[in-house]
Amino acid sequence: MTDFGIRYGDHVSRARRDDRPVVALESTIISHGLPHPDNLRVAREIEQTVRDNGAVPATIGMIGGELFVGLDDDQIQHLALADGVAKLSVRDLAVAAAKKADGATTVAATSAIAAAAEIGVFATGGLGGVHREANVTFDESADLTTLARTPIVVVCAGVKSILDVGATLERLETLGVAVAGYRTRRFPGFFITDGGFDIDWQLDSPQQVADVISARNDQGVGAGALVLANPLPVDEQLDPELHDRTLAEGLELLARDGITGKAVTPFLLGHFHESTEGQSLAVNVRIILRNAALAAQIAAAGTSAPAPLGFSVPA
């Protein structure tokens, strides 16, 4: 009988054995989020940023139906260069494994796999969320419902500004997902520093984030994620006027061409890249590198506690 269980890269196996801090990383940014050759270069930079900040990177993805926590460089290169790499949410994992597919994991899938691997911190760019006009299309990312039942810290730059940010925050509240800003009480909008909405909580240091997880474990209440919104500094964001103009143009193109579902996000990100002449790509890279650094610092802070940083799930 075929074993479809999780496989661990050698570097992650060593880290688990030695109780070293580990940070989970997604692979959709490699296969679907960035153009070649930037995708491979940035994937390597993200992993090095995690190492430079005191943790071990665990990029998650599927190679030939095998699910890996901690892809090695050859495997990362394969996902960066191969054609037909599937975009895998949680619902796709078993089917893709049985089909022996190559796959890149979304925020939802990466979060779920990382939690199953007892990794407490995950760094990404921006979350998926409620799409514009979702009251008609019912289009909502699986990221939200997955985070409601997945114990992990997700370090992100808010939700992608191409989405309905306000509706996404409302859904996160309804689903019981904790949201805090890192040194801010304003929710970021991915490419832009301020997404236009207040949030209730602010955390000001990696140790404070680690303390939140310790407190929740001690209380034994709740089973969802902590979304830590880490905004870009104002001087590193995409120019807000350029952002708003590009977004409006992209939304018009979506409506004209009838693009829906999974195709919306990659289409709009591609439109941003082309229309801003690469400025949005540079901002995207700054976002993920900053988030990777912060996630590693949080994971490292957690190792000073009696047990490595992670969530416990109430019985």
C-alpha positions in Angstrom: 0.0 0.0 0.0 1.3 3.5 -0.9 2.2 5.7 2.0 0.8 9.2 1.4 1.9 10.7 4.7 4.0 13.8 5.3 7.7 13.6 4.5 10.2 15.9 6.1 13.3 17.4 4.6 16.5 16.5 6.3 17.0 20.0 7.6 13.5 20.0 9.1 14.0 16.5 10.6 17.1 17.7 12.4 15.4 20.9 13.6 12.5 18.8 15.0 14.9 16.4 16.7 16.9 19.3 18.3 13.8 21.4 19.2 15.1 24.3 17.0 12.6 26.9 15.8 11.0 26.3 12.4 9.0 28.6 10.2 6.6 27.2 7.6 6.6 28.8 4.1 4.2 28.4 1.2 5.1 27.3 -2.3 2.4 29.0 -4.3 4.5 32.1 -4.4 7.1 30.0 -6.2 4.8 28.4 -8.8 2.0 30.9 -9.2 2.8 34.1 -7.3 6.0 35.4 -9.0 7.3 35.3 -12.6 10.4 33.3 -13.6 13.3 33.8 -12.9 12.3 36.0 -9.9 10.4 33.1 -8.3 13.4 30.9 -7.7 15.6 33.8 -6.6 13.0 35.0 -4.1 12.3 31.6 -2.8 15.9 31.2 -1.9 16.1 34.7 -0.4 13.0 33.9 1.8 14.6 30.8 3.2 17.9 32.6 3.8 16.1 35.4 5.6 14.5 32.8 7.9 18.0 31.4 8.7 19.5 34.9 9.2 16.8 35.6 11.9 17.4 32.4 13.9 15.0 29.8 12.6 14.9 26.9 10.1 12.8 27.3 6.9 10.3 24.7 6.0 8.9 25.3 2.5 5.9 23.1 2.0 4.9 21.5 -1.4 4.1 18.4 -3.3 6.5 16.5 -5.6 5.1 13.6 -7.6 2.3 13.1 -5.1 4.6 13.2 -2.1 3.9 16.0 0.5 7.1 17.5 1.8 7.6 19.8 4.8 11.0 21.3 4.0 11.6 21.1 0.3 15.3 21.0 -0.6 16.8 23.4 -3.2 16.4 20.9 -6.1 12.7 20.5 -5.2 12.2 24.2 -5.0 13.8 24.6 -8.3 11.5 22.0 -9.8 8.4 23.8 -8.6 9.8 27.1 -9.9 10.5 25.7 -13.4 8.0 22.9 -14.0 4.9 23.3 -16.1 1.5 22.3 -14.9 2.1 22.6 -11.2 -1.2 22.4 -9.4 -2.4 25.0 -7.0 -3.3 23.0 -3.9 -5.7 24.1 -1.2 -6.6 21.7 1.6 -9.4 20.0 -0.4 -7.0 19.2 -3.2 -4.2 17.4 -1.2 -5.5 13.9 -1.2 -6.6 13.9 -4.8 -3.3 15.4 -5.9 -1.3 12.8 -3.9 -3.3 9.9 -5.5 -2.7 11.4 -9.0 1.1 11.8 -8.2 0.9 15.5 -9.1 3.3 18.3 -8.5 1.7 20.9 -6.4 2.2 24.2 -4.7 0.4 24.8 -1.4 -1.8 27.9 -0.7 -2.1 29.7 2.6 -4.9 27.3 3.6 -3.0 24.1 2.7 0.3 25.4 4.1 -1.3 26.4 7.4 -3.0 23.0 7.8 0.1 21.0 6.9 2.3 23.1 9.2 -0.1 22.6 12.1 -0.1 18.8 11.4 3.7 19.0 11.5 3.6 20.9 14.9 5.1 24.0 13.3 3.7 27.1 15.2 4.6 30.0 12.8 3.9 30.5 9.1 5.1 33.5 7.0 3.3 34.5 3.9 2.7 37.7 1.8 -1.0 38.3 2.1 -4.1 36.3 3.0 -6.9 35.4 0.7 -10.3 36.6 1.8 -13.7 37.7 0.7 -13.8 38.8 -2.9 -15.5 41.9 -4.1 -19.2 41.3 -4.9 -19.1 38.1 -2.9 -22.7 38.8 -2.0 -23.5 37.8 -5.6 -20.7 35.3 -6.4 -20.2 33.7 -2.9 -16.5 33.8 -3.7 -14.5 33.5 -0.5 -11.0 32.1 0.0 -10.7 28.8 1.8 -7.9 30.5 3.8 -10.5 32.0 6.2 -12.4 28.8 7.2 -9.1 26.9 7.4 -7.6 29.5 9.7 -10.6 29.2 11.9 -9.7 25.6 12.8 -5.9 25.7 12.4 -3.7 26.6 15.3 -0.9 28.6 13.9 0.5 32.2 13.8 0.3 33.6 10.3 2.6 36.6 9.7 1.2 38.5 6.7 0.7 42.0 5.3 -3.0 41.8 5.8 -5.2 40.5 2.9 -4.5 41.3 -0.7 -5.9 44.7 -1.5 -7.7 43.3 -4.6 -10.2 41.8 -2.2 -12.9 43.2 0.0 -10.8 44.0 3.1 -13.7 45.1 5.3 -15.8 42.0 4.6 -12.8 39.8 5.2 -12.2 41.3 8.6 -15.9 40.8 9.4 -15.6 37.1 8.4 -12.4 36.6 10.5 -14.3 38.0 13.5 -17.3 35.7 12.9 -15.0 32.7 12.5 -13.2 33.5 15.7 -9.8 34.1 14.2 -7.7 36.5 16.3 -6.2 39.4 14.4 -3.5 41.7 15.8 -1.3 44.4 14.2 2.4 44.3 14.6 3.2 47.7 16.1 0.0 49.2 14.6 -3.7 49.3 15.2 -4.5 49.7 11.4 -5.0 46.7 9.2 -2.5 46.8 6.2 -3.6 46.4 2.6 -0.8 44.3 1.2 0.7 46.6 -1.3 -0.2 49.6 0.8 0.6 50.3 4.4 -3.0 51.2 5.5 -5.9 49.1 4.3 -8.4 51.5 5.7 -9.6 49.6 8.8 -8.9 49.6 12.5 -8.1 46.4 14.4 -8.5 45.8 18.1 -5.1 44.6 19.2 -1.5 45.6 18.8 1.5 43.4 19.6 4.9 45.1 19.8 7.6 42.4 19.9 8.3 38.8 18.9 8.3 37.8 22.5 4.8 39.4 23.0 3.5 37.3 20.1 5.1 34.2 21.6 3.4 35.1 25.0 0.0 35.2 23.3 0.4 31.6 22.2 1.6 30.5 25.6 -1.4 32.3 27.2 -3.8 30.6 24.9 -2.3 27.2 25.5 -2.5 27.7 29.3 -6.1 28.8 29.0 -7.0 25.8 26.8 -9.7 27.8 24.9 -9.9 28.3 21.1 -8.5 26.4 18.2 -8.0 28.9 15.4 -5.1 30.9 14.1 -3.6 34.2 15.1 -3.3 36.5 12.1 -0.4 38.9 12.7 -0.7 41.8 10.3 2.8 43.3 9.6 2.5 46.4 7.4 5.2 47.8 5.2 6.7 51.1 6.2 5.1 54.0 4.4 8.3 54.7 2.4 8.3 51.1 1.1 4.7 50.7 0.0 3.4 51.0 -3.5 2.3 54.6 -4.3 -1.4 54.7 -3.1 -2.6 56.6 -6.2 -0.9 54.2 -8.5 -2.3 51.3 -6.5 -5.9 52.6 -6.7 -5.7 53.4 -10.4 -4.2 50.0 -11.2 -6.8 48.1 -9.1 -9.7 49.9 -10.8 -8.3 49.0 -14.2 -7.8 45.4 -13.2 -11.4 45.1 -11.9 -12.7 46.4 -15.1 -10.7 43.8 -17.0 -12.0 41.0 -14.8 -15.6 42.0 -15.5 -14.9 42.3 -19.2 -13.3 38.9 -19.6 -15.5 37.0 -17.1 -12.6 35.9 -14.9 -13.7 34.3 -11.7 -12.7 31.8 -8.9 -9.0 30.8 -8.5 -8.0 32.7 -11.6 -8.9 36.1 -10.1 -5.9 36.6 -7.8 -3.1 35.5 -10.2 -4.7 37.6 -13.0 -4.9 40.7 -10.9 -1.3 40.3 -9.5 -0.1 39.9 -13.0 -2.0 43.0 -14.0 -0.3 44.9 -11.2 3.1 43.7 -12.2 2.6 44.7 -15.8 0.9 48.0 -15.2 3.3 49.2 -12.5 6.3 48.2 -14.6 7.5 45.9 -11.9 7.0 48.2 -8.9 4.4 45.9 -7.4 6.7 42.9 -7.8 9.4 44.7 -5.8 6.9 45.6 -3.1 5.6 42.0 -3.0 9.2 40.8 -2.5 9.8 43.3 0.3 6.6 42.1 2.0 7.4 38.4 2.1 11.0 39.0 3.2 9.9 41.3 6.1 7.3 38.7 7.1 9.8 35.9 6.9 12.2 37.8 9.2 9.5 38.6 11.8 8.1 35.0 11.7 11.6 33.6 12.4 12.1 36.0 15.3 8.8 34.9 16.8 9.6 31.3 16.4 13.0 31.9 18.0 11.4 33.8 20.9 9.2 30.8 21.5 12.1 28.5 22.0 13.0 30.3 25.2 9.9 29.0 26.7 9.8 25.5 28.4 8.4 24.0 25.2 8.9 25.0 21.5 6.4 27.6 20.2 3.2 26.0 19.0 -0.5 25.8 19.7 -2.2 23.1 21.7 -5.7 22.2 20.7 -8.3 21.7 23.4 -9.7 18.2 23.7 
